[in-house]
């Protein structure tokens, strides 16, 4: 999928959550260059591999045990679709996590007009009103900021500014949504699942993605940013995120509040390529090229499938549903 996005873009371009000791509220960590915030998209999501369990309880408990404050980017159509939708998001805020806008109906900007897209954002803002721990951040679904349509992109940016919303961009992208769907699919089909191996793949996906973004920033950006990790409010995060946080710390990463990341923001870009996040976009503008920079296994459905089968985590029987 990344190769397809790059071919569409590169051709024209070439032509109450207490901080853990390792989570500094201001984003500063003594001697640490690797700083990252945890963000989860698409809350509230429907049932997954764990069925109709209390995902919020699992996520809140895991983040509390890890001493991490996360940000939840909310798609508000889940408030009507799920009986616990709004209450679940409220629980995240009440637990000390941050709540931000991810549109009402998860529109893809490149396939929408600017007016309809902004109306959808406005609907979400209205539905988010009154929730605790709100932040004036907006994250584009699919990280799609309009691709090559500069006029649309600028119109939406202007509209978001009128709403008082800043871009809740990503620097570390993963296809955890694909990982989670493969897990759910395997459970639904009665396939054999090795959850120890499954957790190991999840951890590797996140740590490797963070290390890749760190290396890309070191090579192409003037300074290392405070990174933002994109995950989703799914059963994979509920089950395995605490172990991934521990692995990041073992690798030398300091987990910071999302406030710390967005208080020192990276600049916007006019590039149509945003699929791997802001660091990749800026690196492309600075001259980075090729698969080594832009084709990482953590953002590849096929590569994740290979990991799942090679490690014996899941015996895959068929193709997953569309994202």
N, C-alpha and C positions, 0 to 999 in steps of 0.2 A: 504493500500500500504506500509506504514511504517513497519507493522508487517511482510510483505513478504520480504522486504529488510533486516530486522533484522534477520529473520530466515536464510537467505542466508549468513549472515556475522557472527552472534553471535555463531552459531554452530561451525564453524571452529576456531573461536577465543577462544571459551570456551573449545572446545577441543583445466554677471556682476551682480553678485548676492551677495548683502551685507549680512553679517552674522546677524542673529537675536541676540538680547542680550543673548539668551539662546543657541546660536550656537557659540562656541568658535572655532576660526580658527585653533588653535593649539591643540584642543581636551581637553583643560583644562577648568574645570568649578568649581568655588569655592564651596567646600563642596559637589559636586555632584559625586556620584559613577556610576550612570546610564548614560552612554554616548553611543550614537548610530548615525550612518551615514545612509543616505537613498540611496539605489541603485535600479535601475530599469533595468531589463533584456529585451532582445529580441527586442529592438528598431531597426527599425520601424515596428510595428505591423499593420495588416490590420484593417478594420472597425469592430466595436463591437456593443454593445448595443445602442450606440448613433448614429450609422450609419456613414455616410461620413461627420463627423464634423471635425473641426480643433482641434485635440487632443493636438497637440503641443502648441497651444495658451492657451488651458485650463491648461495644466500642467505647462507651464512657468509662467502663471499668478498666479496659486495657490502656487507654490513654492516661487515666489517673495513675495507674500502677507505673506507667512509663514516665510520669511527670511531664506530659506534653500537652500544650494547648494547640488545638488544630483549628482550621477554618473549614466550614461547611458551605459550599456554594450550592444554593437551593434552586431546584426546578419546581415551581410552585404548583404545576398541574397535579403533582402527587398529593396535594392537600385534599383534593376531591376524589382522587382515584383510590386512596388508601385510607382506611378508617382511622389509623393512628398517624396520618401523614403530618399534619401541622403540629400535633402534640409531640411527635418524635423530634421534629426540628426544634421545638421549644425546649425540650429536654436537653438537647445539645447546648443551647445557649445558657440554660440554667446551670449546667455543669461547668460553665466557664469557657466554652468554646465560642468561636466567632461565626456569625451568620452573615452571608452575603448573597448577592443576586446572580443567578445563572439562567435567566429568562423564565418565562412561565411554561412554555411548551417545547423547549430545547430546539429552537429553530436553527438551521444552518444559514448563516448570513449570505453566503454565495448563491444560495437557492431562494432567497427571499428579497423583497424590496426593502429599502431602508425604513420607510414609513411603517410597514407592518412589523418589522423587526423591533423598532423602537416602541411601538405600541405593546408588543409582547413583553419587553423589558419593563415598561410602565405598569403593566398588569401585575407582574411579579413584585415590583416595589410596593404596590398597594396591598398585596396579600402578605407581604413580609412585615408590614407595619405592626408595631406592638410587640414583636418578638425580642427577647433579650439579647444583648451583646451584638447588636447589628453593627456592621461596618459598611462604609460607602464604596464597596468594591463590586465590580462586575466582571464575570468571566464569560468569554464567548464559547458557546457550545462547539464542540469539535475543534476548538482553538481556531475557528474559521473567522477571520476578520475581513472577509470579502474577496480574498485572493487578489486577482489582477484588476478588480474594479475599484480604482482609486477614488472615484467620485462617491460611490456607495460607502466605501470605508471612511472617507472624510465626513460624510453626512452623519453616519452613525457615531463617530467620535464626537462630533459637535453635539449631537443629541444626548449622548451620555454625559458630556460636560454640563449641559443644561440640567440634567437630573442630579448633578453633583456626584457622579459615579466615576471612580478611577478604575483603570484596567487591572484586574486581578490576574495578571499574566502568570505563566508557568515557565520554569527553566529546566525542569527535569520531567520529561514526559514518559509515561509507561502505558502499555496496553493491558493494564490490570483488568480492564473491563472484559477483554477477550479471555484472559486467564480465568476470571470468575465465571464467565459463561461456559467455558469448557468444563469446569468443575460441576456446575449445575446440570449441564447436559449429561455428564457421566453418571451423576446420581440419578437423574430421571430415567436413564436407560438401564440402570442396574449394573453399570460397568464397575470394574474393580478400581478403587481409589486408595492410594497409599498416602495418607495425610502427612506423614513425616517427610516423604519425598516432595509432596506438594508444597509444604511450607518452605523447603529448601529452594525450590524453583522460585517461589514468590520473593524470598529474601534476595536471591541472586539477581532477579530482575530489577529490584529496587536499588540495591547497592551498585550494581554495574551501571545502571542508568545514571545514578548520581555521580559516579566516578567519570563517566563519559562526559557529562555536562561540565564537570569541574575541569577536565582536560581541555575541552573545547574553549572554555572561557580563558584558561591560562594561555592558550595558544593564540587567541584572536581578539580578546577584549583587553582594554587598558588596565582593568583590575578585576579581581574575583568578586562577583556579586554575592549577596545573601540569596541562596537558591530557594525555589519553591517547588515542592514535589507534588505532582498531580496523581492522585489516586481517586477512587470512587467509594461512595458509601455503600459498600457491598459486603457480602459474607466473607469474601477473602480478606478484606481489611479487618473485619470483626474478629476473624480467627487468627490471622498471622501478622497483623501490623505491629504488635508489641515486640515480636521476635525480630522483625525487620528494623525497628528502631534501635534495638540492642545491637544488631549487626552494624548499622550505620555508625553508632558510637564506637564500636570496636575498631572500625575503619578510620576513626579520627574525626568524624563529623560531630558538630555541636548542633543540637536541635534547638531552634529559636522560635519565638512566637511569629505568626504571620505578620503581626504589626511591625516587627523588626525588618522583615523583607520589604514591605511596601512603604515603610518610612524612608527607605533609601532606594528609590525605584530605578530600574534600568530605563534608558530612553526608548521611546517609540521608534518604529521603523516603518518605512513606506514599502517594504518588501511584501509581496503577496504570499511568501512562504512563511507560515507560522505553525506548521504541523508538529514540530518537535519543540516548540517553545521559544521564548525570547532570546536565550543564549544562542541557539542555532540560527535564528533569524539574523541576529547581529553579526555572528561569525560569517554567515553567507555574505552579508554586506561588506565585511572586512576582507573577503577574498577566499574564504574556505570553500573547498570543492571536493566532491568525490564521496564514495561509499564510506570511507574511513570516518568521515565527519558526520554523514547524514543517514547512514543505514545501520542503525544499532539494533541488536536482537530484541531489546526490551520494548521496542516499538514496531514489532513485526509479528503478525499473526502466525506466519509459517514458522518462524524461528521459535516462538513460544511453544507451538505444537510439537516441534522437534524435541525441545527440552522436556516437555511433559511425557513424551513417549520414551525417549532415551533413558530417562531416570526412572521409568516405571511408575510415575506419579499417577497417571491416568492412562487407561487403555482406550484410545479414541476409536469410536466406531463410525462416526459420520461427521458431516460438516455442522458447525454451530449455526444458530439463527443469526440473521443480520444484526448489527449493532443497534 
